[in-house]
Amino acid sequence: METQKKELIKMILIMIKQVYKKTLQLEEAFGSQSIHILPKNYDPLKELLELLNISGEESVLVSTLVGIYLEGDMTADEIVIELEELTTQNA
């Protein structure tokens, strides 16, 4: 995977995490589960999957990895490495 694409993926992951954290903070502050920072019809994870040409069972794996990343158990760099391995296997 080329360096530019890796950096783009990292940027998307970091943005997803920032939006996730801010949404949780706002939901807690307002006591609401329906706070949306991004439009409801925009899904950055879906955009990431499309960028990587990933669908089907692999998309479940990527979603799981992103969830692990959001919980702080993996870094963006580690996710990029996993995604690179996944896309290499599919090529």
PDB file of N, CA, C and O in Angstrom:
ATOM      1  N   MET A   1       0.850  -1.165   0.000  1.00  0.00           N
ATOM      2  CA  MET A   1       0.000   0.000   0.000  1.00  0.00           C
ATOM      3  C   MET A   1       0.902   1.237   0.000  1.00  0.00           C
ATOM      4  O   MET A   1       1.862   1.311   0.768  1.00  0.00           O
ATOM      5  N   GLU A   2       0.596   2.183  -0.845  1.00  0.00           N
ATOM      6  CA  GLU A   2       1.442   3.366  -0.960  1.00  0.00           C
ATOM      7  C   GLU A   2       1.329   4.260   0.284  1.00  0.00           C
ATOM      8  O   GLU A   2       0.314   4.259   0.980  1.00  0.00           O
ATOM      9  N   THR A   3       2.376   5.003   0.535  1.00  0.00           N
ATOM     10  CA  THR A   3       2.492   5.849   1.726  1.00  0.00           C
ATOM     11  C   THR A   3       1.364   6.869   1.810  1.00  0.00           C
ATOM     12  O   THR A   3       0.818   7.104   2.888  1.00  0.00           O
ATOM     13  N   GLN A   4       1.017   7.469   0.690  1.00  0.00           N
ATOM     14  CA  GLN A   4      -0.031   8.481   0.682  1.00  0.00           C
ATOM     15  C   GLN A   4      -1.377   7.889   1.118  1.00  0.00           C
ATOM     16  O   GLN A   4      -2.134   8.530   1.847  1.00  0.00           O
ATOM     17  N   LYS A   5      -1.662   6.692   0.678  1.00  0.00           N
ATOM     18  CA  LYS A   5      -2.915   6.030   1.048  1.00  0.00           C
ATOM     19  C   LYS A   5      -2.899   5.680   2.528  1.00  0.00           C
ATOM     20  O   LYS A   5      -3.921   5.817   3.201  1.00  0.00           O
ATOM     21  N   LYS A   6      -1.761   5.232   3.048  1.00  0.00           N
ATOM     22  CA  LYS A   6      -1.639   4.934   4.478  1.00  0.00           C
ATOM     23  C   LYS A   6      -1.907   6.170   5.321  1.00  0.00           C
ATOM     24  O   LYS A   6      -2.605   6.104   6.334  1.00  0.00           O
ATOM     25  N   GLU A   7      -1.350   7.296   4.898  1.00  0.00           N
ATOM     26  CA  GLU A   7      -1.549   8.545   5.633  1.00  0.00           C
ATOM     27  C   GLU A   7      -3.013   8.980   5.593  1.00  0.00           C
ATOM     28  O   GLU A   7      -3.542   9.477   6.586  1.00  0.00           O
ATOM     29  N   LEU A   8      -3.663   8.793   4.450  1.00  0.00           N
ATOM     30  CA  LEU A   8      -5.079   9.117   4.328  1.00  0.00           C
ATOM     31  C   LEU A   8      -5.907   8.244   5.269  1.00  0.00           C
ATOM     32  O   LEU A   8      -6.815   8.737   5.939  1.00  0.00           O
ATOM     33  N   ILE A   9      -5.600   6.973   5.316  1.00  0.00           N
ATOM     34  CA  ILE A   9      -6.308   6.056   6.210  1.00  0.00           C
ATOM     35  C   ILE A   9      -6.114   6.486   7.660  1.00  0.00           C
ATOM     36  O   ILE A   9      -7.066   6.504   8.441  1.00  0.00           O
ATOM     37  N   LYS A  10      -4.880   6.831   8.014  1.00  0.00           N
ATOM     38  CA  LYS A  10      -4.600   7.293   9.370  1.00  0.00           C
ATOM     39  C   LYS A  10      -5.405   8.545   9.706  1.00  0.00           C
ATOM     40  O   LYS A  10      -5.952   8.661  10.803  1.00  0.00           O
ATOM     41  N   MET A  11      -5.474   9.474   8.766  1.00  0.00           N
ATOM     42  CA  MET A  11      -6.244  10.695   8.992  1.00  0.00           C
ATOM     43  C   MET A  11      -7.724  10.378   9.208  1.00  0.00           C
ATOM     44  O   MET A  11      -8.357  10.955  10.093  1.00  0.00           O
ATOM     45  N   ILE A  12      -8.273   9.474   8.416  1.00  0.00           N
ATOM     46  CA  ILE A  12      -9.674   9.086   8.559  1.00  0.00           C
ATOM     47  C   ILE A  12      -9.889   8.437   9.921  1.00  0.00           C
ATOM     48  O   ILE A  12     -10.875   8.735  10.597  1.00  0.00           O
ATOM     49  N   LEU A  13      -8.990   7.561  10.331  1.00  0.00           N
ATOM     50  CA  LEU A  13      -9.116   6.905  11.633  1.00  0.00           C
ATOM     51  C   LEU A  13      -9.084   7.921  12.769  1.00  0.00           C
ATOM     52  O   LEU A  13      -9.882   7.837  13.703  1.00  0.00           O
ATOM     53  N   ILE A  14      -8.179   8.864  12.692  1.00  0.00           N
ATOM     54  CA  ILE A  14      -8.067   9.881  13.733  1.00  0.00           C
ATOM     55  C   ILE A  14      -9.339  10.730  13.782  1.00  0.00           C
ATOM     56  O   ILE A  14      -9.823  11.055  14.866  1.00  0.00           O
ATOM     57  N   MET A  15      -9.877  11.087  12.623  1.00  0.00           N
ATOM     58  CA  MET A  15     -11.119  11.863  12.595  1.00  0.00           C
ATOM     59  C   MET A  15     -12.283  11.060  13.174  1.00  0.00           C
ATOM     60  O   MET A  15     -13.098  11.593  13.926  1.00  0.00           O
ATOM     61  N   ILE A  16     -12.357   9.785  12.823  1.00  0.00           N
ATOM     62  CA  ILE A  16     -13.421   8.930  13.363  1.00  0.00           C
ATOM     63  C   ILE A  16     -13.331   8.908  14.886  1.00  0.00           C
ATOM     64  O   ILE A  16     -14.348   9.022  15.571  1.00  0.00           O
ATOM     65  N   LYS A  17     -12.126   8.763  15.414  1.00  0.00           N
ATOM     66  CA  LYS A  17     -11.954   8.694  16.862  1.00  0.00           C
ATOM     67  C   LYS A  17     -12.321  10.014  17.528  1.00  0.00           C
ATOM     68  O   LYS A  17     -12.956  10.020  18.583  1.00  0.00           O
ATOM     69  N   GLN A  18     -11.932  11.121  16.929  1.00  0.00           N
ATOM     70  CA  GLN A  18     -12.261  12.430  17.504  1.00  0.00           C
ATOM     71  C   GLN A  18     -13.776  12.670  17.514  1.00  0.00           C
ATOM     72  O   GLN A  18     -14.324  13.165  18.499  1.00  0.00           O
ATOM     73  N   VAL A  19     -14.438  12.320  16.428  1.00  0.00           N
ATOM     74  CA  VAL A  19     -15.898  12.472  16.356  1.00  0.00           C
ATOM     75  C   VAL A  19     -16.556  11.557  17.381  1.00  0.00           C
ATOM     76  O   VAL A  19     -17.503  11.967  18.053  1.00  0.00           O
ATOM     77  N   TYR A  20     -16.077  10.342  17.511  1.00  0.00           N
ATOM     78  CA  TYR A  20     -16.615   9.382  18.481  1.00  0.00           C
ATOM     79  C   TYR A  20     -16.487   9.932  19.900  1.00  0.00           C
ATOM     80  O   TYR A  20     -17.454   9.924  20.661  1.00  0.00           O
ATOM     81  N   LYS A  21     -15.294  10.410  20.254  1.00  0.00           N
ATOM     82  CA  LYS A  21     -15.072  10.951  21.598  1.00  0.00           C
ATOM     83  C   LYS A  21     -15.961  12.164  21.873  1.00  0.00           C
ATOM     84  O   LYS A  21     -16.582  12.256  22.932  1.00  0.00           O
ATOM     85  N   LYS A  22     -16.019  13.089  20.923  1.00  0.00           N
ATOM     86  CA  LYS A  22     -16.816  14.305  21.099  1.00  0.00           C
ATOM     87  C   LYS A  22     -18.293  13.959  21.213  1.00  0.00           C
ATOM     88  O   LYS A  22     -19.010  14.553  22.018  1.00  0.00           O
ATOM     89  N   THR A  23     -18.753  13.002  20.415  1.00  0.00           N
ATOM     90  CA  THR A  23     -20.156  12.588  20.481  1.00  0.00           C
ATOM     91  C   THR A  23     -20.476  12.023  21.858  1.00  0.00           C
ATOM     92  O   THR A  23     -21.511  12.352  22.436  1.00  0.00           O
ATOM     93  N   LEU A  24     -19.598  11.176  22.389  1.00  0.00           N
ATOM     94  CA  LEU A  24     -19.817  10.618  23.727  1.00  0.00           C
ATOM     95  C   LEU A  24     -19.872  11.718  24.779  1.00  0.00           C
ATOM     96  O   LEU A  24     -20.718  11.684  25.672  1.00  0.00           O
ATOM     97  N   GLN A  25     -18.976  12.691  24.677  1.00  0.00           N
ATOM     98  CA  GLN A  25     -18.962  13.808  25.630  1.00  0.00           C
ATOM     99  C   GLN A  25     -20.267  14.604  25.556  1.00  0.00           C
ATOM    100  O   GLN A  25     -20.854  14.938  26.585  1.00  0.00           O
ATOM    101  N   LEU A  26     -20.712  14.901  24.354  1.00  0.00           N
ATOM    102  CA  LEU A  26     -21.945  15.672  24.191  1.00  0.00           C
ATOM    103  C   LEU A  26     -23.164  14.883  24.655  1.00  0.00           C
ATOM    104  O   LEU A  26     -24.066  15.449  25.272  1.00  0.00           O
ATOM    105  N   GLU A  27     -23.204  13.592  24.367  1.00  0.00           N
ATOM    106  CA  GLU A  27     -24.321  12.762  24.825  1.00  0.00           C
ATOM    107  C   GLU A  27     -24.388  12.744  26.345  1.00  0.00           C
ATOM    108  O   GLU A  27     -25.468  12.815  26.931  1.00  0.00           O
ATOM    109  N   GLU A  28     -23.233  12.649  26.968  1.00  0.00           N
ATOM    110  CA  GLU A  28     -23.193  12.661  28.428  1.00  0.00           C
ATOM    111  C   GLU A  28     -23.625  14.023  28.975  1.00  0.00           C
ATOM    112  O   GLU A  28     -24.412  14.093  29.918  1.00  0.00           O
ATOM    113  N   ALA A  29     -23.117  15.089  28.390  1.00  0.00           N
ATOM    114  CA  ALA A  29     -23.440  16.438  28.860  1.00  0.00           C
ATOM    115  C   ALA A  29     -24.928  16.765  28.723  1.00  0.00           C
ATOM    116  O   ALA A  29     -25.509  17.419  29.589  1.00  0.00           O
ATOM    117  N   PHE A  30     -25.534  16.307  27.634  1.00  0.00           N
ATOM    118  CA  PHE A  30     -26.939  16.620  27.386  1.00  0.00           C
ATOM    119  C   PHE A  30     -27.889  15.486  27.781  1.00  0.00           C
ATOM    120  O   PHE A  30     -29.106  15.624  27.654  1.00  0.00           O
ATOM    121  N   GLY A  31     -27.340  14.373  28.256  1.00  0.00           N
ATOM    122  CA  GLY A  31     -28.188  13.248  28.647  1.00  0.00           C
ATOM    123  C   GLY A  31     -29.009  12.720  27.490  1.00  0.00           C
ATOM    124  O   GLY A  31     -30.177  12.371  27.661  1.00  0.00           O
ATOM    125  N   SER A  32     -28.411  12.659  26.322  1.00  0.00           N
ATOM    126  CA  SER A  32     -29.112  12.241  25.115  1.00  0.00           C
ATOM    127  C   SER A  32     -28.288  11.202  24.363  1.00  0.00           C
ATOM    128  O   SER A  32     -27.058  11.240  24.374  1.00  0.00           O
ATOM    129  N   GLN A  33     -28.970  10.295  23.726  1.00  0.00           N
ATOM    130  CA  GLN A  33     -28.297   9.297  22.895  1.00  0.00           C
ATOM    131  C   GLN A  33     -28.448   9.613  21.406  1.00  0.00           C
ATOM    132  O   GLN A  33     -28.132   8.780  20.556  1.00  0.00           O
ATOM    133  N   SER A  34     -28.930  10.815  21.095  1.00  0.00           N
ATOM    134  CA  SER A  34     -29.176  11.131  19.684  1.00  0.00           C
ATOM    135  C   SER A  34     -28.414  12.379  19.233  1.00  0.00           C
ATOM    136  O   SER A  34     -28.931  13.178  18.452  1.00  0.00           O
ATOM    137  N   ILE A  35     -27.199  12.541  19.723  1.00  0.00           N
ATOM    138  CA  ILE A  35     -26.345  13.648  19.303  1.00  0.00           C
ATOM    139  C   ILE A  35     -25.598  13.211  18.037  1.00  0.00           C
ATOM    140  O   ILE A  35     -25.009  12.131  18.004  1.00  0.00           O
ATOM    141  N   HIS A  36     -25.623  14.038  17.017  1.00  0.00           N
ATOM    142  CA  HIS A  36     -24.921  13.727  15.767  1.00  0.00           C
ATOM    143  C   HIS A  36     -24.064  14.918  15.371  1.00  0.00           C
ATOM    144  O   HIS A  36     -24.577  16.015  15.153  1.00  0.00           O
ATOM    145  N   ILE A  37     -22.776  14.703  15.280  1.00  0.00           N
ATOM    146  CA  ILE A  37     -21.857  15.751  14.843  1.00  0.00           C
ATOM    147  C   ILE A  37     -21.818  15.787  13.319  1.00  0.00           C
ATOM    148  O   ILE A  37     -21.812  16.857  12.710  1.00  0.00           O
ATOM    149  N   LEU A  38     -21.791  14.628  12.729  1.00  0.00           N
ATOM    150  CA  LEU A  38     -21.802  14.512  11.264  1.00  0.00           C
ATOM    151  C   LEU A  38     -23.236  14.260  10.814  1.00  0.00           C
ATOM    152  O   LEU A  38     -24.050  13.781  11.603  1.00  0.00           O
ATOM    153  N   PRO A  39     -23.555  14.568   9.575  1.00  0.00           N
ATOM    154  CA  PRO A  39     -24.900  14.239   9.083  1.00  0.00           C
ATOM    155  C   PRO A  39     -25.185  12.743   9.249  1.00  0.00           C
ATOM    156  O   PRO A  39     -24.292  11.911   9.088  1.00  0.00           O
ATOM    157  N   LYS A  40     -26.425  12.417   9.570  1.00  0.00           N
ATOM    158  CA  LYS A  40     -26.796  11.016   9.800  1.00  0.00           C
ATOM    159  C   LYS A  40     -26.492  10.125   8.599  1.00  0.00           C
ATOM    160  O   LYS A  40     -26.206   8.939   8.765  1.00  0.00           O
ATOM    161  N   ASN A  41     -26.551  10.682   7.399  1.00  0.00           N
ATOM    162  CA  ASN A  41     -26.344   9.867   6.200  1.00  0.00           C
ATOM    163  C   ASN A  41     -24.866   9.748   5.812  1.00  0.00           C
ATOM    164  O   ASN A  41     -24.553   9.138   4.790  1.00  0.00           O
ATOM    165  N   TYR A  42     -23.954  10.319   6.607  1.00  0.00           N
ATOM    166  CA  TYR A  42     -22.521  10.213   6.305  1.00  0.00           C
ATOM    167  C   TYR A  42     -21.881   9.238   7.283  1.00  0.00           C
ATOM    168  O   TYR A  42     -21.989   9.402   8.498  1.00  0.00           O
ATOM    169  N   ASP A  43     -21.225   8.240   6.752  1.00  0.00           N
ATOM    170  CA  ASP A  43     -20.575   7.224   7.573  1.00  0.00           C
ATOM    171  C   ASP A  43     -19.097   7.142   7.200  1.00  0.00           C
ATOM    172  O   ASP A  43     -18.749   6.572   6.166  1.00  0.00           O
ATOM    173  N   PRO A  44     -18.215   7.716   8.045  1.00  0.00           N
ATOM    174  CA  PRO A  44     -16.793   7.703   7.695  1.00  0.00           C
ATOM    175  C   PRO A  44     -16.211   6.296   7.614  1.00  0.00           C
ATOM    176  O   PRO A  44     -15.272   6.064   6.852  1.00  0.00           O
ATOM    177  N   LEU A  45     -16.747   5.359   8.381  1.00  0.00           N
ATOM    178  CA  LEU A  45     -16.268   3.979   8.295  1.00  0.00           C
ATOM    179  C   LEU A  45     -16.608   3.389   6.930  1.00  0.00           C
ATOM    180  O   LEU A  45     -15.797   2.681   6.333  1.00  0.00           O
ATOM    181  N   LYS A  46     -17.802   3.682   6.443  1.00  0.00           N
ATOM    182  CA  LYS A  46     -18.194   3.223   5.100  1.00  0.00           C
ATOM    183  C   LYS A  46     -17.257   3.806   4.047  1.00  0.00           C
ATOM    184  O   LYS A  46     -16.865   3.114   3.107  1.00  0.00           O
ATOM    185  N   GLU A  47     -16.900   5.078   4.207  1.00  0.00           N
ATOM    186  CA  GLU A  47     -15.962   5.724   3.279  1.00  0.00           C
ATOM    187  C   GLU A  47     -14.605   5.023   3.301  1.00  0.00           C
ATOM    188  O   GLU A  47     -13.982   4.825   2.258  1.00  0.00           O
ATOM    189  N   LEU A  48     -14.159   4.653   4.492  1.00  0.00           N
ATOM    190  CA  LEU A  48     -12.884   3.943   4.634  1.00  0.00           C
ATOM    191  C   LEU A  48     -12.943   2.590   3.930  1.00  0.00           C
ATOM    192  O   LEU A  48     -12.008   2.211   3.224  1.00  0.00           O
ATOM    193  N   LEU A  49     -14.036   1.868   4.123  1.00  0.00           N
ATOM    194  CA  LEU A  49     -14.189   0.561   3.478  1.00  0.00           C
ATOM    195  C   LEU A  49     -14.191   0.691   1.955  1.00  0.00           C
ATOM    196  O   LEU A  49     -13.603  -0.131   1.253  1.00  0.00           O
ATOM    197  N   GLU A  50     -14.857   1.729   1.453  1.00  0.00           N
ATOM    198  CA  GLU A  50     -14.876   1.948   0.007  1.00  0.00           C
ATOM    199  C   GLU A  50     -13.492   2.318  -0.515  1.00  0.00           C
ATOM    200  O   GLU A  50     -13.087   1.862  -1.585  1.00  0.00           O
ATOM    201  N   LEU A  51     -12.768   3.140   0.236  1.00  0.00           N
ATOM    202  CA  LEU A  51     -11.413   3.525  -0.147  1.00  0.00           C
ATOM    203  C   LEU A  51     -10.524   2.295  -0.291  1.00  0.00           C
ATOM    204  O   LEU A  51      -9.680   2.225  -1.185  1.00  0.00           O
ATOM    205  N   LEU A  52     -10.723   1.328   0.599  1.00  0.00           N
ATOM    206  CA  LEU A  52      -9.900   0.120   0.599  1.00  0.00           C
ATOM    207  C   LEU A  52     -10.480  -1.004  -0.251  1.00  0.00           C
ATOM    208  O   LEU A  52      -9.883  -2.076  -0.352  1.00  0.00           O
ATOM    209  N   ASN A  53     -11.643  -0.767  -0.867  1.00  0.00           N
ATOM    210  CA  ASN A  53     -12.316  -1.808  -1.653  1.00  0.00           C
ATOM    211  C   ASN A  53     -12.592  -3.053  -0.817  1.00  0.00           C
ATOM    212  O   ASN A  53     -12.328  -4.173  -1.254  1.00  0.00           O
ATOM    213  N   ILE A  54     -13.118  -2.853   0.371  1.00  0.00           N
ATOM    214  CA  ILE A  54     -13.395  -3.959   1.283  1.00  0.00           C
ATOM    215  C   ILE A  54     -14.906  -4.093   1.443  1.00  0.00           C
ATOM    216  O   ILE A  54     -15.619  -3.111   1.649  1.00  0.00           O
ATOM    217  N   SER A  55     -15.375  -5.346   1.343  1.00  0.00           N
ATOM    218  CA  SER A  55     -16.796  -5.611   1.545  1.00  0.00           C
ATOM    219  C   SER A  55     -16.948  -7.000   2.153  1.00  0.00           C
ATOM    220  O   SER A  55     -15.966  -7.713   2.361  1.00  0.00           O
ATOM    221  N   GLY A  56     -18.173  -7.365   2.429  1.00  0.00           N
ATOM    222  CA  GLY A  56     -18.459  -8.696   2.948  1.00  0.00           C
ATOM    223  C   GLY A  56     -17.873  -8.938   4.325  1.00  0.00           C
ATOM    224  O   GLY A  56     -17.894  -8.059   5.187  1.00  0.00           O
ATOM    225  N   GLU A  57     -17.349 -10.146   4.526  1.00  0.00           N
ATOM    226  CA  GLU A  57     -16.816 -10.541   5.828  1.00  0.00           C
ATOM    227  C   GLU A  57     -15.646  -9.673   6.266  1.00  0.00           C
ATOM    228  O   GLU A  57     -15.461  -9.417   7.456  1.00  0.00           O
ATOM    229  N   GLU A  58     -14.858  -9.223   5.293  1.00  0.00           N
ATOM    230  CA  GLU A  58     -13.718  -8.375   5.640  1.00  0.00           C
ATOM    231  C   GLU A  58     -14.176  -7.056   6.258  1.00  0.00           C
ATOM    232  O   GLU A  58     -13.486  -6.499   7.111  1.00  0.00           O
ATOM    233  N   SER A  59     -15.333  -6.555   5.834  1.00  0.00           N
ATOM    234  CA  SER A  59     -15.829  -5.298   6.394  1.00  0.00           C
ATOM    235  C   SER A  59     -16.173  -5.465   7.867  1.00  0.00           C
ATOM    236  O   SER A  59     -16.021  -4.530   8.653  1.00  0.00           O
ATOM    237  N   VAL A  60     -16.639  -6.656   8.245  1.00  0.00           N
ATOM    238  CA  VAL A  60     -16.913  -6.933   9.662  1.00  0.00           C
ATOM    239  C   VAL A  60     -15.607  -6.915  10.449  1.00  0.00           C
ATOM    240  O   VAL A  60     -15.551  -6.374  11.553  1.00  0.00           O
ATOM    241  N   LEU A  61     -14.563  -7.502   9.885  1.00  0.00           N
ATOM    242  CA  LEU A  61     -13.247  -7.497  10.532  1.00  0.00           C
ATOM    243  C   LEU A  61     -12.735  -6.073  10.700  1.00  0.00           C
ATOM    244  O   LEU A  61     -12.240  -5.712  11.768  1.00  0.00           O
ATOM    245  N   VAL A  62     -12.852  -5.266   9.653  1.00  0.00           N
ATOM    246  CA  VAL A  62     -12.383  -3.879   9.718  1.00  0.00           C
ATOM    247  C   VAL A  62     -13.194  -3.110  10.761  1.00  0.00           C
ATOM    248  O   VAL A  62     -12.625  -2.341  11.536  1.00  0.00           O
ATOM    249  N   SER A  63     -14.494  -3.305  10.789  1.00  0.00           N
ATOM    250  CA  SER A  63     -15.335  -2.642  11.786  1.00  0.00           C
ATOM    251  C   SER A  63     -14.916  -3.026  13.198  1.00  0.00           C
ATOM    252  O   SER A  63     -14.890  -2.184  14.096  1.00  0.00           O
ATOM    253  N   THR A  64     -14.590  -4.290  13.389  1.00  0.00           N
ATOM    254  CA  THR A  64     -14.124  -4.754  14.689  1.00  0.00           C
ATOM    255  C   THR A  64     -12.802  -4.097  15.054  1.00  0.00           C
ATOM    256  O   THR A  64     -12.620  -3.649  16.186  1.00  0.00           O
ATOM    257  N   LEU A  65     -11.884  -4.037  14.102  1.00  0.00           N
ATOM    258  CA  LEU A  65     -10.587  -3.389  14.346  1.00  0.00           C
ATOM    259  C   LEU A  65     -10.765  -1.913  14.701  1.00  0.00           C
ATOM    260  O   LEU A  65     -10.112  -1.404  15.611  1.00  0.00           O
ATOM    261  N   VAL A  66     -11.647  -1.233  13.981  1.00  0.00           N
ATOM    262  CA  VAL A  66     -11.893   0.179  14.273  1.00  0.00           C
ATOM    263  C   VAL A  66     -12.504   0.325  15.665  1.00  0.00           C
ATOM    264  O   VAL A  66     -12.170   1.262  16.390  1.00  0.00           O
ATOM    265  N   GLY A  67     -13.384  -0.579  16.041  1.00  0.00           N
ATOM    266  CA  GLY A  67     -13.942  -0.563  17.395  1.00  0.00           C
ATOM    267  C   GLY A  67     -12.869  -0.716  18.453  1.00  0.00           C
ATOM    268  O   GLY A  67     -12.884  -0.024  19.471  1.00  0.00           O
ATOM    269  N   ILE A  68     -11.940  -1.624  18.211  1.00  0.00           N
ATOM    270  CA  ILE A  68     -10.815  -1.823  19.135  1.00  0.00           C
ATOM    271  C   ILE A  68      -9.976  -0.550  19.207  1.00  0.00           C
ATOM    272  O   ILE A  68      -9.534  -0.152  20.285  1.00  0.00           O
ATOM    273  N   TYR A  69      -9.763   0.078  18.073  1.00  0.00           N
ATOM    274  CA  TYR A  69      -9.022   1.338  18.023  1.00  0.00           C
ATOM    275  C   TYR A  69      -9.750   2.427  18.811  1.00  0.00           C
ATOM    276  O   TYR A  69      -9.122   3.177  19.558  1.00  0.00           O
ATOM    277  N   LEU A  70     -11.072   2.517  18.646  1.00  0.00           N
ATOM    278  CA  LEU A  70     -11.838   3.543  19.348  1.00  0.00           C
ATOM    279  C   LEU A  70     -11.772   3.364  20.862  1.00  0.00           C
ATOM    280  O   LEU A  70     -11.824   4.335  21.617  1.00  0.00           O
ATOM    281  N   GLU A  71     -11.660   2.115  21.291  1.00  0.00           N
ATOM    282  CA  GLU A  71     -11.569   1.850  22.721  1.00  0.00           C
ATOM    283  C   GLU A  71     -10.162   2.079  23.268  1.00  0.00           C
ATOM    284  O   GLU A  71      -9.943   2.009  24.477  1.00  0.00           O
ATOM    285  N   GLY A  72      -9.219   2.350  22.384  1.00  0.00           N
ATOM    286  CA  GLY A  72      -7.859   2.669  22.810  1.00  0.00           C
ATOM    287  C   GLY A  72      -6.934   1.473  22.953  1.00  0.00           C
ATOM    288  O   GLY A  72      -5.848   1.586  23.520  1.00  0.00           O
ATOM    289  N   ASP A  73      -7.365   0.322  22.438  1.00  0.00           N
ATOM    290  CA  ASP A  73      -6.549  -0.889  22.564  1.00  0.00           C
ATOM    291  C   ASP A  73      -5.593  -1.101  21.394  1.00  0.00           C
ATOM    292  O   ASP A  73      -4.750  -1.997  21.437  1.00  0.00           O
ATOM    293  N   MET A  74      -5.718  -0.289  20.354  1.00  0.00           N
ATOM    294  CA  MET A  74      -4.798  -0.318  19.217  1.00  0.00           C
ATOM    295  C   MET A  74      -4.552   1.126  18.786  1.00  0.00           C
ATOM    296  O   MET A  74      -5.380   2.006  19.017  1.00  0.00           O
ATOM    297  N   THR A  75      -3.411   1.352  18.161  1.00  0.00           N
ATOM    298  CA  THR A  75      -3.109   2.685  17.632  1.00  0.00           C
ATOM    299  C   THR A  75      -3.531   2.761  16.168  1.00  0.00           C
ATOM    300  O   THR A  75      -3.814   1.743  15.535  1.00  0.00           O
ATOM    301  N   ALA A  76      -3.569   3.976  15.644  1.00  0.00           N
ATOM    302  CA  ALA A  76      -3.892   4.163  14.225  1.00  0.00           C
ATOM    303  C   ALA A  76      -2.859   3.459  13.355  1.00  0.00           C
ATOM    304  O   ALA A  76      -3.206   2.869  12.331  1.00  0.00           O
ATOM    305  N   ASP A  77      -1.592   3.517  13.756  1.00  0.00           N
ATOM    306  CA  ASP A  77      -0.541   2.839  12.991  1.00  0.00           C
ATOM    307  C   ASP A  77      -0.754   1.331  12.960  1.00  0.00           C
ATOM    308  O   ASP A  77      -0.552   0.695  11.926  1.00  0.00           O
ATOM    309  N   GLU A  78      -1.161   0.760  14.087  1.00  0.00           N
ATOM    310  CA  GLU A  78      -1.410  -0.691  14.130  1.00  0.00           C
ATOM    311  C   GLU A  78      -2.586  -1.068  13.235  1.00  0.00           C
ATOM    312  O   GLU A  78      -2.559  -2.102  12.567  1.00  0.00           O
ATOM    313  N   ILE A  79      -3.608  -0.232  13.224  1.00  0.00           N
ATOM    314  CA  ILE A  79      -4.763  -0.497  12.357  1.00  0.00           C
ATOM    315  C   ILE A  79      -4.344  -0.426  10.892  1.00  0.00           C
ATOM    316  O   ILE A  79      -4.753  -1.264  10.088  1.00  0.00           O
ATOM    317  N   VAL A  80      -3.540   0.559  10.546  1.00  0.00           N
ATOM    318  CA  VAL A  80      -3.065   0.689   9.161  1.00  0.00           C
ATOM    319  C   VAL A  80      -2.292  -0.561   8.745  1.00  0.00           C
ATOM    320  O   VAL A  80      -2.460  -1.049   7.627  1.00  0.00           O
ATOM    321  N   ILE A  81      -1.460  -1.074   9.624  1.00  0.00           N
ATOM    322  CA  ILE A  81      -0.701  -2.309   9.325  1.00  0.00           C
ATOM    323  C   ILE A  81      -1.665  -3.466   9.084  1.00  0.00           C
ATOM    324  O   ILE A  81      -1.499  -4.223   8.127  1.00  0.00           O
ATOM    325  N   GLU A  82      -2.670  -3.608   9.945  1.00  0.00           N
ATOM    326  CA  GLU A  82      -3.657  -4.685   9.777  1.00  0.00           C
ATOM    327  C   GLU A  82      -4.426  -4.520   8.458  1.00  0.00           C
ATOM    328  O   GLU A  82      -4.663  -5.496   7.746  1.00  0.00           O
ATOM    329  N   LEU A  83      -4.809  -3.290   8.145  1.00  0.00           N
ATOM    330  CA  LEU A  83      -5.542  -3.038   6.905  1.00  0.00           C
ATOM    331  C   LEU A  83      -4.678  -3.311   5.686  1.00  0.00           C
ATOM    332  O   LEU A  83      -5.157  -3.820   4.672  1.00  0.00           O
ATOM    333  N   GLU A  84      -3.407  -2.970   5.794  1.00  0.00           N
ATOM    334  CA  GLU A  84      -2.480  -3.232   4.688  1.00  0.00           C
ATOM    335  C   GLU A  84      -2.358  -4.739   4.453  1.00  0.00           C
ATOM    336  O   GLU A  84      -2.369  -5.196   3.309  1.00  0.00           O
ATOM    337  N   GLU A  85      -2.244  -5.499   5.526  1.00  0.00           N
ATOM    338  CA  GLU A  85      -2.161  -6.966   5.389  1.00  0.00           C
ATOM    339  C   GLU A  85      -3.445  -7.531   4.788  1.00  0.00           C
ATOM    340  O   GLU A  85      -3.402  -8.423   3.940  1.00  0.00           O
ATOM    341  N   LEU A  86      -4.580  -7.010   5.229  1.00  0.00           N
ATOM    342  CA  LEU A  86      -5.869  -7.487   4.721  1.00  0.00           C
ATOM    343  C   LEU A  86      -6.001  -7.186   3.225  1.00  0.00           C
ATOM    344  O   LEU A  86      -6.409  -8.051   2.451  1.00  0.00           O
ATOM    345  N   THR A  87      -5.658  -5.968   2.822  1.00  0.00           N
ATOM    346  CA  THR A  87      -5.794  -5.623   1.411  1.00  0.00           C
ATOM    347  C   THR A  87      -4.776  -6.346   0.539  1.00  0.00           C
ATOM    348  O   THR A  87      -5.042  -6.615  -0.632  1.00  0.00           O
ATOM    349  N   THR A  88      -3.608  -6.665   1.105  1.00  0.00           N
ATOM    350  CA  THR A  88      -2.592  -7.423   0.369  1.00  0.00           C
ATOM    351  C   THR A  88      -3.073  -8.839   0.122  1.00  0.00           C
ATOM    352  O   THR A  88      -2.839  -9.400  -0.948  1.00  0.00           O
ATOM    353  N   GLN A  89      -3.751  -9.427   1.116  1.00  0.00           N
ATOM    354  CA  GLN A  89      -4.272 -10.787   0.971  1.00  0.00           C
ATOM    355  C   GLN A  89      -5.346 -10.848  -0.098  1.00  0.00           C
ATOM    356  O   GLN A  89      -5.491 -11.858  -0.787  1.00  0.00           O
ATOM    357  N   ASN A  90      -6.108  -9.751  -0.237  1.00  0.00           N
ATOM    358  CA  ASN A  90      -7.214  -9.723  -1.206  1.00  0.00           C
ATOM    359  C   ASN A  90      -6.779  -9.359  -2.613  1.00  0.00           C
ATOM    360  O   ASN A  90      -7.564  -9.472  -3.555  1.00  0.00           O
ATOM    361  N   ALA A  91      -5.539  -8.923  -2.765  1.00  0.00           N
ATOM    362  CA  ALA A  91      -5.070  -8.502  -4.092  1.00  0.00           C
ATOM    363  C   ALA A  91      -4.701  -9.664  -4.981  1.00  0.00           C
ATOM    364  O   ALA A  91      -4.292  -9.461  -6.124  1.00  0.00           O
TER     365      ALA A  91
END
